[in-house]
Amino acid sequence: MLSYISNMIIIPKASKFFSILFVLIALQLLGCAPRPPQETGIFKKNDLVELINIDSSIKLDIRYATSNNFADQPVYEEARAFLQRPEAEALIRGNNNLKKLGYGLLVFDGYRPWSVTKLF
């Protein structure tokens, strides 16, 4: 059986150790740097907020913190979701509208650290 990491990388599903080792070797061969590239310019201020600190009624199912994801292994250390404040506030407004109808939001992912983004 095969696990697909991307359109380019195929990992045999033999063992988690060999899967992790294969990903690390593939990242080295593909030239992934250990940190984000340095960019210059004018950027929007970073205002990351933890979603459940703003609205605890939003449910989280952060699968990348478990082995229940396409990589079959956790890639996050904790099941937490962070968003830029304007996006988090928009989700909260949507969640409040859904609550009136008896529904709510289930969030599967949020901001990804650069190191995790490079894995995908």
QUIMOJO-V28317 format. One record per residue. N is the residue number from 1. RES is the residue in three letters. PHI is phi in whole degrees, 0 to 359 (none if undefined). Layout:
BEGIN
N|RES|PHI  N|RES|PHI
END
This chain:
BEGIN
1|MET|none  2|LEU|242  3|SER|250  4|TYR|262  5|ILE|270  6|SER|204  7|ASN|292  8|MET|256  9|ILE|247  10|ILE|240  11|ILE|246  12|PRO|297  13|LYS|270  14|ALA|281  15|SER|205  16|LYS|295  17|PHE|300  18|PHE|291  19|SER|296  20|ILE|296  21|LEU|300  22|PHE|298  23|VAL|298  24|LEU|297  25|ILE|294  26|ALA|298  27|LEU|296  28|GLN|296  29|LEU|293  30|LEU|278  31|GLY|82  32|CYS|285  33|ALA|283  34|PRO|285  35|ARG|213  36|PRO|298  37|PRO|294  38|GLN|280  39|GLU|243  40|THR|243  41|GLY|135  42|ILE|262  43|PHE|239  44|LYS|295  45|LYS|297  46|ASN|285  47|ASP|221  48|LEU|287  49|VAL|230  50|GLU|277  51|LEU|303  52|ILE|288  53|ASN|285  54|ILE|266  55|ASP|213  56|SER|287  57|SER|278  58|ILE|284  59|LYS|269  60|LEU|246  61|ASP|222  62|ILE|276  63|ARG|292  64|TYR|288  65|ALA|266  66|THR|231  67|SER|270  68|ASN|272  69|ASN|208  70|PHE|295  71|ALA|274  72|ASP|59  73|GLN|202  74|PRO|295  75|VAL|242  76|TYR|250  77|GLU|280  78|GLU|224  79|ALA|270  80|ARG|226  81|ALA|235  82|PHE|244  83|LEU|220  84|GLN|296  85|ARG|307  86|PRO|299  87|GLU|291  88|ALA|298  89|GLU|294  90|ALA|294  91|LEU|297  92|ILE|296  93|ARG|300  94|GLY|297  95|ASN|296  96|ASN|297  97|ASN|294  98|LEU|292  99|LYS|301  100|LYS|298  101|LEU|261  102|GLY|87  103|TYR|242  104|GLY|201  105|LEU|266  106|LEU|238  107|VAL|259  108|PHE|263  109|ASP|197  110|GLY|219  111|TYR|300  112|ARG|252  113|PRO|300  114|TRP|304  115|SER|298  116|VAL|285  117|THR|303  118|LYS|294  119|LEU|291  120|PHE|262
END
